[in-house]
Amino acid sequence: MAVPKRRVSSTRRDKRRASVWKLTAPTLIKCPRCSELTVPHKVCDNCGYYGGKEVIKKEA
């Protein structure tokens, strides 16, 4: 069974743990119809269009 030869210092341990939780920023694209920033492959919250078709009726 593998046993560590030396104790891992708290600094080294904490550096290893700190690099795991970081989040990535979501990818945003411009809506081709209204130029609002939206998440790709989702209906635009501003105009209600997806793939050139009106999916959700929005009041103007």
PDB file of N, CA, C and O in Angstrom:
ATOM      1  N   MET A   1       0.844  -1.187   0.000  1.00  0.00           N
ATOM      2  CA  MET A   1       0.000   0.000   0.000  1.00  0.00           C
ATOM      3  C   MET A   1       0.884   1.243   0.000  1.00  0.00           C
ATOM      4  O   MET A   1       1.887   1.288   0.712  1.00  0.00           O
ATOM      5  N   ALA A   2       0.523   2.244  -0.787  1.00  0.00           N
ATOM      6  CA  ALA A   2       1.327   3.471  -0.896  1.00  0.00           C
ATOM      7  C   ALA A   2       1.102   4.354   0.321  1.00  0.00           C
ATOM      8  O   ALA A   2      -0.028   4.633   0.721  1.00  0.00           O
ATOM      9  N   VAL A   3       2.222   4.785   0.894  1.00  0.00           N
ATOM     10  CA  VAL A   3       2.178   5.665   2.060  1.00  0.00           C
ATOM     11  C   VAL A   3       3.055   6.874   1.758  1.00  0.00           C
ATOM     12  O   VAL A   3       4.174   6.703   1.275  1.00  0.00           O
ATOM     13  N   PRO A   4       2.577   8.107   2.031  1.00  0.00           N
ATOM     14  CA  PRO A   4       3.402   9.280   1.751  1.00  0.00           C
ATOM     15  C   PRO A   4       4.683   9.274   2.579  1.00  0.00           C
ATOM     16  O   PRO A   4       4.660   8.954   3.767  1.00  0.00           O
ATOM     17  N   LYS A   5       5.803   9.630   1.946  1.00  0.00           N
ATOM     18  CA  LYS A   5       7.087   9.647   2.635  1.00  0.00           C
ATOM     19  C   LYS A   5       7.196  10.853   3.560  1.00  0.00           C
ATOM     20  O   LYS A   5       7.774  10.766   4.644  1.00  0.00           O
ATOM     21  N   ARG A   6       6.626  11.998   3.114  1.00  0.00           N
ATOM     22  CA  ARG A   6       6.677  13.218   3.912  1.00  0.00           C
ATOM     23  C   ARG A   6       5.268  13.801   4.039  1.00  0.00           C
ATOM     24  O   ARG A   6       4.399  13.562   3.201  1.00  0.00           O
ATOM     25  N   ARG A   7       5.076  14.553   5.083  1.00  0.00           N
ATOM     26  CA  ARG A   7       3.796  15.220   5.303  1.00  0.00           C
ATOM     27  C   ARG A   7       3.605  16.317   4.249  1.00  0.00           C
ATOM     28  O   ARG A   7       4.542  17.053   3.938  1.00  0.00           O
ATOM     29  N   VAL A   8       2.401  16.420   3.710  1.00  0.00           N
ATOM     30  CA  VAL A   8       2.078  17.478   2.745  1.00  0.00           C
ATOM     31  C   VAL A   8       1.769  18.744   3.535  1.00  0.00           C
ATOM     32  O   VAL A   8       0.915  18.743   4.422  1.00  0.00           O
ATOM     33  N   SER A   9       2.475  19.825   3.202  1.00  0.00           N
ATOM     34  CA  SER A   9       2.277  21.067   3.945  1.00  0.00           C
ATOM     35  C   SER A   9       0.885  21.633   3.671  1.00  0.00           C
ATOM     36  O   SER A   9       0.272  21.339   2.644  1.00  0.00           O
ATOM     37  N   SER A  10       0.402  22.444   4.598  1.00  0.00           N
ATOM     38  CA  SER A  10      -0.939  23.015   4.446  1.00  0.00           C
ATOM     39  C   SER A  10      -1.008  23.945   3.251  1.00  0.00           C
ATOM     40  O   SER A  10      -2.050  24.042   2.604  1.00  0.00           O
ATOM     41  N   THR A  11       0.089  24.632   2.947  1.00  0.00           N
ATOM     42  CA  THR A  11       0.097  25.527   1.780  1.00  0.00           C
ATOM     43  C   THR A  11      -0.049  24.736   0.492  1.00  0.00           C
ATOM     44  O   THR A  11      -0.840  25.101  -0.378  1.00  0.00           O
ATOM     45  N   ARG A  12       0.706  23.659   0.365  1.00  0.00           N
ATOM     46  CA  ARG A  12       0.633  22.828  -0.836  1.00  0.00           C
ATOM     47  C   ARG A  12      -0.742  22.184  -0.971  1.00  0.00           C
ATOM     48  O   ARG A  12      -1.300  22.119  -2.067  1.00  0.00           O
ATOM     49  N   ARG A  13      -1.280  21.711   0.141  1.00  0.00           N
ATOM     50  CA  ARG A  13      -2.605  21.106   0.144  1.00  0.00           C
ATOM     51  C   ARG A  13      -3.663  22.118  -0.280  1.00  0.00           C
ATOM     52  O   ARG A  13      -4.527  21.803  -1.098  1.00  0.00           O
ATOM     53  N   ASP A  14      -3.605  23.336   0.270  1.00  0.00           N
ATOM     54  CA  ASP A  14      -4.604  24.358  -0.036  1.00  0.00           C
ATOM     55  C   ASP A  14      -4.498  24.854  -1.474  1.00  0.00           C
ATOM     56  O   ASP A  14      -5.513  25.167  -2.096  1.00  0.00           O
ATOM     57  N   LYS A  15      -3.278  24.930  -2.010  1.00  0.00           N
ATOM     58  CA  LYS A  15      -3.105  25.319  -3.407  1.00  0.00           C
ATOM     59  C   LYS A  15      -3.750  24.303  -4.331  1.00  0.00           C
ATOM     60  O   LYS A  15      -4.368  24.672  -5.329  1.00  0.00           O
ATOM     61  N   ARG A  16      -3.612  23.032  -4.007  1.00  0.00           N
ATOM     62  CA  ARG A  16      -4.210  21.974  -4.813  1.00  0.00           C
ATOM     63  C   ARG A  16      -5.731  22.051  -4.766  1.00  0.00           C
ATOM     64  O   ARG A  16      -6.391  21.881  -5.791  1.00  0.00           O
ATOM     65  N   ARG A  17      -6.284  22.303  -3.606  1.00  0.00           N
ATOM     66  CA  ARG A  17      -7.742  22.357  -3.457  1.00  0.00           C
ATOM     67  C   ARG A  17      -8.342  23.615  -4.060  1.00  0.00           C
ATOM     68  O   ARG A  17      -9.487  23.591  -4.510  1.00  0.00           O
ATOM     69  N   ALA A  18      -7.595  24.717  -4.080  1.00  0.00           N
ATOM     70  CA  ALA A  18      -8.135  25.992  -4.541  1.00  0.00           C
ATOM     71  C   ALA A  18      -8.330  26.028  -6.050  1.00  0.00           C
ATOM     72  O   ALA A  18      -9.145  26.810  -6.540  1.00  0.00           O
ATOM     73  N   SER A  19      -7.606  25.205  -6.800  1.00  0.00           N
ATOM     74  CA  SER A  19      -7.670  25.283  -8.257  1.00  0.00           C
ATOM     75  C   SER A  19      -8.855  24.522  -8.841  1.00  0.00           C
ATOM     76  O   SER A  19      -9.065  24.575 -10.053  1.00  0.00           O
ATOM     77  N   VAL A  20      -9.638  23.816  -8.027  1.00  0.00           N
ATOM     78  CA  VAL A  20     -10.687  22.946  -8.544  1.00  0.00           C
ATOM     79  C   VAL A  20     -12.030  23.645  -8.692  1.00  0.00           C
ATOM     80  O   VAL A  20     -12.771  23.337  -9.626  1.00  0.00           O
ATOM     81  N   TRP A  21     -12.368  24.569  -7.810  1.00  0.00           N
ATOM     82  CA  TRP A  21     -13.741  25.095  -7.738  1.00  0.00           C
ATOM     83  C   TRP A  21     -14.037  26.226  -8.706  1.00  0.00           C
ATOM     84  O   TRP A  21     -15.192  26.637  -8.814  1.00  0.00           O
ATOM     85  N   LYS A  22     -13.033  26.753  -9.422  1.00  0.00           N
ATOM     86  CA  LYS A  22     -13.233  27.927 -10.266  1.00  0.00           C
ATOM     87  C   LYS A  22     -14.251  27.639 -11.371  1.00  0.00           C
ATOM     88  O   LYS A  22     -14.233  26.570 -11.982  1.00  0.00           O
ATOM     89  N   LEU A  23     -15.125  28.591 -11.615  1.00  0.00           N
ATOM     90  CA  LEU A  23     -16.170  28.448 -12.622  1.00  0.00           C
ATOM     91  C   LEU A  23     -15.759  29.151 -13.903  1.00  0.00           C
ATOM     92  O   LEU A  23     -14.965  30.091 -13.877  1.00  0.00           O
ATOM     93  N   THR A  24     -16.300  28.692 -15.022  1.00  0.00           N
ATOM     94  CA  THR A  24     -16.059  29.356 -16.298  1.00  0.00           C
ATOM     95  C   THR A  24     -17.236  30.268 -16.614  1.00  0.00           C
ATOM     96  O   THR A  24     -18.376  29.977 -16.250  1.00  0.00           O
ATOM     97  N   ALA A  25     -16.954  31.359 -17.285  1.00  0.00           N
ATOM     98  CA  ALA A  25     -18.006  32.299 -17.661  1.00  0.00           C
ATOM     99  C   ALA A  25     -18.868  31.679 -18.768  1.00  0.00           C
ATOM    100  O   ALA A  25     -18.338  30.988 -19.639  1.00  0.00           O
ATOM    101  N   PRO A  26     -20.187  31.914 -18.749  1.00  0.00           N
ATOM    102  CA  PRO A  26     -21.039  31.338 -19.788  1.00  0.00           C
ATOM    103  C   PRO A  26     -20.768  31.976 -21.146  1.00  0.00           C
ATOM    104  O   PRO A  26     -20.447  33.161 -21.235  1.00  0.00           O
ATOM    105  N   THR A  27     -20.901  31.179 -22.197  1.00  0.00           N
ATOM    106  CA  THR A  27     -20.732  31.674 -23.557  1.00  0.00           C
ATOM    107  C   THR A  27     -21.970  32.470 -23.947  1.00  0.00           C
ATOM    108  O   THR A  27     -23.096  32.012 -23.751  1.00  0.00           O
ATOM    109  N   LEU A  28     -21.762  33.657 -24.497  1.00  0.00           N
ATOM    110  CA  LEU A  28     -22.872  34.492 -24.926  1.00  0.00           C
ATOM    111  C   LEU A  28     -22.720  34.814 -26.405  1.00  0.00           C
ATOM    112  O   LEU A  28     -21.612  35.023 -26.901  1.00  0.00           O
ATOM    113  N   ILE A  29     -23.861  34.852 -27.105  1.00  0.00           N
ATOM    114  CA  ILE A  29     -23.885  35.229 -28.515  1.00  0.00           C
ATOM    115  C   ILE A  29     -24.904  36.341 -28.693  1.00  0.00           C
ATOM    116  O   ILE A  29     -25.776  36.538 -27.847  1.00  0.00           O
ATOM    117  N   LYS A  30     -24.789  37.068 -29.801  1.00  0.00           N
ATOM    118  CA  LYS A  30     -25.768  38.111 -30.119  1.00  0.00           C
ATOM    119  C   LYS A  30     -26.942  37.479 -30.849  1.00  0.00           C
ATOM    120  O   LYS A  30     -26.758  36.680 -31.767  1.00  0.00           O
ATOM    121  N   CYS A  31     -28.137  37.838 -30.439  1.00  0.00           N
ATOM    122  CA  CYS A  31     -29.342  37.375 -31.132  1.00  0.00           C
ATOM    123  C   CYS A  31     -29.342  38.007 -32.525  1.00  0.00           C
ATOM    124  O   CYS A  31     -29.187  39.223 -32.644  1.00  0.00           O
ATOM    125  N   PRO A  32     -29.514  37.204 -33.585  1.00  0.00           N
ATOM    126  CA  PRO A  32     -29.490  37.780 -34.930  1.00  0.00           C
ATOM    127  C   PRO A  32     -30.660  38.714 -35.217  1.00  0.00           C
ATOM    128  O   PRO A  32     -30.600  39.508 -36.157  1.00  0.00           O
ATOM    129  N   ARG A  33     -31.717  38.630 -34.423  1.00  0.00           N
ATOM    130  CA  ARG A  33     -32.895  39.462 -34.670  1.00  0.00           C
ATOM    131  C   ARG A  33     -32.860  40.779 -33.902  1.00  0.00           C
ATOM    132  O   ARG A  33     -33.124  41.835 -34.476  1.00  0.00           O
ATOM    133  N   CYS A  34     -32.534  40.727 -32.595  1.00  0.00           N
ATOM    134  CA  CYS A  34     -32.610  41.935 -31.772  1.00  0.00           C
ATOM    135  C   CYS A  34     -31.250  42.368 -31.215  1.00  0.00           C
ATOM    136  O   CYS A  34     -31.168  43.392 -30.536  1.00  0.00           O
ATOM    137  N   SER A  35     -30.184  41.610 -31.488  1.00  0.00           N
ATOM    138  CA  SER A  35     -28.813  41.916 -31.052  1.00  0.00           C
ATOM    139  C   SER A  35     -28.646  41.903 -29.535  1.00  0.00           C
ATOM    140  O   SER A  35     -27.710  42.511 -29.017  1.00  0.00           O
ATOM    141  N   GLU A  36     -29.521  41.231 -28.828  1.00  0.00           N
ATOM    142  CA  GLU A  36     -29.396  41.070 -27.374  1.00  0.00           C
ATOM    143  C   GLU A  36     -28.479  39.877 -27.113  1.00  0.00           C
ATOM    144  O   GLU A  36     -28.512  38.903 -27.865  1.00  0.00           O
ATOM    145  N   LEU A  37     -27.661  39.937 -26.057  1.00  0.00           N
ATOM    146  CA  LEU A  37     -26.790  38.827 -25.712  1.00  0.00           C
ATOM    147  C   LEU A  37     -27.610  37.708 -25.075  1.00  0.00           C
ATOM    148  O   LEU A  37     -28.350  37.937 -24.119  1.00  0.00           O
ATOM    149  N   THR A  38     -27.473  36.497 -25.612  1.00  0.00           N
ATOM    150  CA  THR A  38     -28.210  35.349 -25.104  1.00  0.00           C
ATOM    151  C   THR A  38     -27.287  34.133 -25.041  1.00  0.00           C
ATOM    152  O   THR A  38     -26.202  34.141 -25.623  1.00  0.00           O
ATOM    153  N   VAL A  39     -27.715  33.099 -24.340  1.00  0.00           N
ATOM    154  CA  VAL A  39     -26.991  31.839 -24.285  1.00  0.00           C
ATOM    155  C   VAL A  39     -27.289  31.075 -25.573  1.00  0.00           C
ATOM    156  O   VAL A  39     -28.439  31.065 -26.011  1.00  0.00           O
ATOM    157  N   PRO A  40     -26.293  30.433 -26.200  1.00  0.00           N
ATOM    158  CA  PRO A  40     -26.562  29.712 -27.443  1.00  0.00           C
ATOM    159  C   PRO A  40     -27.524  28.538 -27.247  1.00  0.00           C
ATOM    160  O   PRO A  40     -27.584  27.951 -26.166  1.00  0.00           O
ATOM    161  N   HIS A  41     -28.269  28.206 -28.289  1.00  0.00           N
ATOM    162  CA  HIS A  41     -29.226  27.092 -28.323  1.00  0.00           C
ATOM    163  C   HIS A  41     -30.388  27.289 -27.352  1.00  0.00           C
ATOM    164  O   HIS A  41     -30.964  26.310 -26.878  1.00  0.00           O
ATOM    165  N   LYS A  42     -30.737  28.531 -27.049  1.00  0.00           N
ATOM    166  CA  LYS A  42     -31.877  28.843 -26.190  1.00  0.00           C
ATOM    167  C   LYS A  42     -32.721  29.916 -26.866  1.00  0.00           C
ATOM    168  O   LYS A  42     -32.222  30.668 -27.703  1.00  0.00           O
ATOM    169  N   VAL A  43     -33.995  29.988 -26.506  1.00  0.00           N
ATOM    170  CA  VAL A  43     -34.881  31.028 -27.025  1.00  0.00           C
ATOM    171  C   VAL A  43     -34.440  32.367 -26.447  1.00  0.00           C
ATOM    172  O   VAL A  43     -34.126  32.465 -25.261  1.00  0.00           O
ATOM    173  N   CYS A  44     -34.419  33.391 -27.286  1.00  0.00           N
ATOM    174  CA  CYS A  44     -34.031  34.733 -26.843  1.00  0.00           C
ATOM    175  C   CYS A  44     -35.081  35.264 -25.866  1.00  0.00           C
ATOM    176  O   CYS A  44     -36.275  35.255 -26.167  1.00  0.00           O
ATOM    177  N   ASP A  45     -34.637  35.723 -24.705  1.00  0.00           N
ATOM    178  CA  ASP A  45     -35.565  36.249 -23.705  1.00  0.00           C
ATOM    179  C   ASP A  45     -36.175  37.569 -24.132  1.00  0.00           C
ATOM    180  O   ASP A  45     -37.282  37.911 -23.717  1.00  0.00           O
ATOM    181  N   ASN A  46     -35.457  38.310 -24.959  1.00  0.00           N
ATOM    182  CA  ASN A  46     -35.906  39.649 -25.345  1.00  0.00           C
ATOM    183  C   ASN A  46     -36.991  39.611 -26.424  1.00  0.00           C
ATOM    184  O   ASN A  46     -38.026  40.263 -26.287  1.00  0.00           O
ATOM    185  N   CYS A  47     -36.754  38.842 -27.504  1.00  0.00           N
ATOM    186  CA  CYS A  47     -37.701  38.853 -28.621  1.00  0.00           C
ATOM    187  C   CYS A  47     -38.514  37.559 -28.757  1.00  0.00           C
ATOM    188  O   CYS A  47     -39.553  37.565 -29.416  1.00  0.00           O
ATOM    189  N   GLY A  48     -38.071  36.457 -28.155  1.00  0.00           N
ATOM    190  CA  GLY A  48     -38.822  35.209 -28.212  1.00  0.00           C
ATOM    191  C   GLY A  48     -38.576  34.383 -29.455  1.00  0.00           C
ATOM    192  O   GLY A  48     -39.349  33.469 -29.744  1.00  0.00           O
ATOM    193  N   TYR A  49     -37.510  34.680 -30.208  1.00  0.00           N
ATOM    194  CA  TYR A  49     -37.213  33.954 -31.433  1.00  0.00           C
ATOM    195  C   TYR A  49     -36.108  32.940 -31.205  1.00  0.00           C
ATOM    196  O   TYR A  49     -35.223  33.147 -30.375  1.00  0.00           O
ATOM    197  N   TYR A  50     -36.165  31.828 -31.956  1.00  0.00           N
ATOM    198  CA  TYR A  50     -35.105  30.835 -31.963  1.00  0.00           C
ATOM    199  C   TYR A  50     -35.036  30.220 -33.348  1.00  0.00           C
ATOM    200  O   TYR A  50     -36.034  29.704 -33.851  1.00  0.00           O
ATOM    201  N   GLY A  51     -33.866  30.271 -33.967  1.00  0.00           N
ATOM    202  CA  GLY A  51     -33.689  29.705 -35.305  1.00  0.00           C
ATOM    203  C   GLY A  51     -34.512  30.405 -36.361  1.00  0.00           C
ATOM    204  O   GLY A  51     -34.933  29.766 -37.325  1.00  0.00           O
ATOM    205  N   GLY A  52     -34.760  31.704 -36.214  1.00  0.00           N
ATOM    206  CA  GLY A  52     -35.519  32.465 -37.197  1.00  0.00           C
ATOM    207  C   GLY A  52     -37.025  32.314 -37.084  1.00  0.00           C
ATOM    208  O   GLY A  52     -37.758  32.852 -37.914  1.00  0.00           O
ATOM    209  N   LYS A  53     -37.500  31.601 -36.086  1.00  0.00           N
ATOM    210  CA  LYS A  53     -38.940  31.397 -35.904  1.00  0.00           C
ATOM    211  C   LYS A  53     -39.367  31.930 -34.550  1.00  0.00           C
ATOM    212  O   LYS A  53     -38.618  31.852 -33.577  1.00  0.00           O
ATOM    213  N   GLU A  54     -40.589  32.478 -34.492  1.00  0.00           N
ATOM    214  CA  GLU A  54     -41.115  32.979 -33.237  1.00  0.00           C
ATOM    215  C   GLU A  54     -41.611  31.800 -32.397  1.00  0.00           C
ATOM    216  O   GLU A  54     -42.533  31.089 -32.797  1.00  0.00           O
ATOM    217  N   VAL A  55     -41.000  31.604 -31.248  1.00  0.00           N
ATOM    218  CA  VAL A  55     -41.339  30.487 -30.379  1.00  0.00           C
ATOM    219  C   VAL A  55     -42.241  30.966 -29.245  1.00  0.00           C
ATOM    220  O   VAL A  55     -43.190  30.278 -28.868  1.00  0.00           O
ATOM    221  N   ILE A  56     -41.947  32.138 -28.707  1.00  0.00           N
ATOM    222  CA  ILE A  56     -42.703  32.707 -27.601  1.00  0.00           C
ATOM    223  C   ILE A  56     -43.253  34.065 -28.046  1.00  0.00           C
ATOM    224  O   ILE A  56     -42.510  34.914 -28.537  1.00  0.00           O
ATOM    225  N   LYS A  57     -44.559  34.259 -27.868  1.00  0.00           N
ATOM    226  CA  LYS A  57     -45.178  35.553 -28.202  1.00  0.00           C
ATOM    227  C   LYS A  57     -44.782  36.575 -27.156  1.00  0.00           C
ATOM    228  O   LYS A  57     -45.000  36.369 -25.962  1.00  0.00           O
ATOM    229  N   LYS A  58     -44.194  37.687 -27.608  1.00  0.00           N
ATOM    230  CA  LYS A  58     -43.791  38.777 -26.712  1.00  0.00           C
ATOM    231  C   LYS A  58     -44.624  40.008 -27.038  1.00  0.00           C
ATOM    232  O   LYS A  58     -44.829  40.344 -28.204  1.00  0.00           O
ATOM    233  N   GLU A  59     -45.099  40.673 -25.995  1.00  0.00           N
ATOM    234  CA  GLU A  59     -45.837  41.921 -26.185  1.00  0.00           C
ATOM    235  C   GLU A  59     -44.847  43.036 -26.513  1.00  0.00           C
ATOM    236  O   GLU A  59     -43.808  43.158 -25.865  1.00  0.00           O
ATOM    237  N   ALA A  60     -45.159  43.821 -27.484  1.00  0.00           N
ATOM    238  CA  ALA A  60     -44.249  44.901 -27.905  1.00  0.00           C
ATOM    239  C   ALA A  60     -44.392  46.150 -27.056  1.00  0.00           C
ATOM    240  O   ALA A  60     -43.696  47.138 -27.290  1.00  0.00           O
TER     241      ALA A  60
END
